[in-house]
Amino acid sequence: MSSPAALTLTRTSVAIVGAGPAGLTVANLLRAAGVDCVLLEAESREFIERRPRAGFMEEWAVRALARHGLADRLLERADAQAEFEFRFEGERHTVRTAELSGRRHFVYPQPLLVTDLVAAYADRSAGDVRFGVREVRLHYLDGERPAVSYTDPVTGARHRIECDFIAGCDGARGVTRAAIPADRAVLTRYDHGVAWLALLAEAPPSADGVVFGIHERGFGAHMARSPQVTRYYLEVAPGEDAENWSHARVWDELRTRLAAAGAPPLTEGPLIEKVVLGMHNYVVEPMAYGRLYLAGDSAHLVAPIAAKGMNLAINDALLLADGLIAHYKGDDSGLAGYSEACLRRVWQYLEFSQWLSEVMHGASSGDRFRAGTASARLRRLLGSESAAKAFAGLYIGEDADL
């Protein structure tokens, strides 16, 4: 590596790696509080504003962003959902989550949220964001003056940012998590043993909201995204090739798995996305090392079974930003307790995701015991008000300290 004298040097308080929901939320909150920061992103602005990602936001997360002036367009444009539907054994069963929990889900695809947060930070606040950076490396994480270096994509010049702290928000494949020595963190993995074929159809939704189909052939799901676009999922074998699923095969299987008496027919349309997603999780403990703090998918990955990933990323970002801002006011308690505070919610959501996975996949597992216990869980949920309320609170998200 070139000597420091050969590098273009920047000095800031916080270097943020990754411009997803976590990194952008941290950047906006620090900027508003007068804490200097630089945001680095490996992709272009156009790419991150169009990258297909999840679209379910819990009400507490929306309200938290709104308190910081970051949810105006979201509240104007997002659909709020108050219920969803299970379909199994040819019947429809509605779970009224808002009535049971007092909260709603907001449907707002991640690219739209990212677009809003980039505009708030880069355009309205003139925040320092550098897109398309290459060869990002972290330095001196356990020292007093950590740094991040990168290569400029246009000039090829090497840049170095010296800082007080680094926020690692660059996702599951980013460099920040990998920078933690193996003996300084524990990585825990769990594999659900199934995969989902994620589909995006240019077709109007065939139901008002979310539909979960429980079927012996495999789980299926319908999720309204916009008046013209619908998200679908089909359970498939791990390692399945998405190209094995033709237009006709996809729609035949969706009709079978989502069939129920009185259900409207599915509205077909071109499939503009077909991706196989392995259903697995991981958690990094602790979510900090030296002057590096991880947030979002850098620290934990939650399978999309319960649509918790973006919400956890926002929770991390809020806690991390609060801790960093407090540090510059002389209080380090937030940073000291950051990992523990985040992980309480992470593990709660992982447990719920595992519970829901058994409900969704038990019927198709080929195991009579799993199928029987999954059916029992589902019938208890639908037949007991107390069980339904407990489920709704976890499904819709809680604002309490979990």
ABEGO torsion letter per residue (X at the ends): XBBAAABBBBBBABBBBEBBAAAAAAAAAAAAAGBBBBBBBABBAAAAAABBBBABBBAAAAAAAAAAGAAAAAAAABBBBABBBBBBGGBBBBBBAAAAAGBBBBBBBAAAAAAAAAAAAAAAAGBBBBBGBBGBBBBGAABABBBBBBBBAAAGBBBBBBBABBBBAAEAABAAAAABBAAABBBBBBBAGBBBBBBBBBBBBABABBBBBBBAAEBBBBBBABAABBBBBBBBBBGBBAAABBAAAAAAAAAAAABBBGBBBBBBBBBABBBBBBBBBBBBOBABBEABBBBEAAABBBBAAAGAAAAAAAAAAAAAAAAAAAAAAGBAAAAAAAAAAAAAAAAAAAAAAAAAAAAAAAAAAGBAAAAAAAAAAAAAAAABAAAAAAAAAAAAEBABBX
